[in-house]
Amino acid sequence: MTHTFDPTTLREYDIRGIVGETLGPDDARAIGRGFGTLIRRAGGTHVAVGRDGRESSPVLEEALVEGLNASGCDVISIGLGPTPMLYYAEATLEVDGGIQITGSHNPANYNGFKMVFQHRPFFGRDIQALGIMADKGDWEEGSGTCGTADIADMYVDRLMAGYAGGEYRIGWDAGNGAAGPIVEKLVERLPGEHFTLFTDVDGNFPNHHPDPTDEANLADLKKLVADNKLDFGVAFDGDGDRIGAVDGLGRVIWGDQLLAIYAEPVLKADPGATIIADVKASSALFDRIEELGGDPLMWKTGHSLIKQKMKETGSPLAGEMSGHIFFAQDYYGFDDALYAAIQLIRAASTSGKSVTELRGELPEMINTPEMRFQVSEDRKFAVIDEVLDRLAEAGEDYEEVDGARVNTDDGWWLLRASNTQDVLVARAEAKSEEGLKRLLHQIDAQLAESGLERGPQAGH
């Protein structure tokens, strides 16, 4: 027996597709067969499986478990919950790997799989290997079992372990995603006063799209904070591994700004540590880490790539503009938005300042949002190579950690190819509006030389 995946589904950091079009139970079964085979060949036998709240997730879970069992692996199903709860299960239960069925922050008709293999991220070539194995039917045979484990309370205990935050009035928006039931358990345990939105799990996301990096999706949270005069508010994406936040004045606290706030308590406990941020982060963040005595490291975008770099460098903290925040100090090094929410309380409490004050102390930079525009799959990386060649020839000051990040007297601009979509991503940050215009002109000039224009924006 063999299986061929739709080529668009096996991506750099995870597997994702449109249910009924590019992804279905046969794919889930083949993922189980391949992943289970790799676990068996590495000497393992047990895999934890979790799922988000999408309507297609139970059917995909059933097929995935069938595939894992057919490869000879025993499955421990932890049921419905956020992706970080699956990561927690993989880190603490006696298992050799874990798979979460989730469409993350994508629309309701999407679904996918995030994987961890013997406590390390499973991505890139690992994911491509599943496709090669499926094409050949190169799978182990066996008949595993499936049991269940209810770990939600253990997970909440771990989130609360050593809690030393104060009493705050906080708004929580779960966006009808998989984090909702955990948020309900958390707010029962936390001191202070808590107001929750959309904690019932609904895979159709009837209230707003579960992506807290789009400011439009924070409107309900901002209103909740304003109406109740709350200290701050937090929001989660569909599977609870990305955080969004607003302060008491309703200002968004973006991913790189959150990282600047978290860096202070982390560096107090671990002076001189390396703190990693992705290539889209503000230069103000890298300056702030240096100011606090840390060693800032700019790295490639992508949660799997960041996790791997943290292991290599022993970094206690890392983050991305997209709201993936990774804590390895007193935690496991994976991206957990619920833990990040608790750490925001801690940061305020240990600093003796409100979250609004912490946000207010950060320099106001003038920057663009992440701009995405369609470029064919076979052109996107080639365009970046052309841009890098021209920058080198012109003697520009640039970094090529992930695409081209160019430093100028006005600030910086970035052009990179997305690993997950057929888009180029651009961003720019300047000290003045005039400077920002000049940076955007440079981006447009580079694109024009490669026969492209910034044109209509593509969504996430």
Protein Blocks (a to p, Z undefined) as FASTA:
>chain_A
ZZdddfklmcfklccddehilgcfklmmmmmmmmmmmmmmnopabdcddddfbfklmmmm
mmmmmmmmmnopacddebjadfklmmmmmmmmccfbdcdddehjacfkbccddddeehia
cehjlmmmmmmmmmnopacddddddddddfklmmmmmmmgopabdcddddddeklpaklm
mmmmmmmmpgcjdddehkbccfklpmbccdfkbmklmmmmmmmmmmnopabdcdddfkop
accdddfkopacdfklmmmmmmmmmmmmmghiacdddfkbcfklmmmmmmnopacdddde
djklmmmmmmmnopabdcdfkopacdfehpaopacfklmmmmmmmmmmmnopafklmmmm
pccddddddddddddfklmmmmmmmmmmmmmmnopacdffbojadddfklpcdddddfkb
ccdddddddfbfklmmmmmmmmmmmmmmnopafkjaddZZ
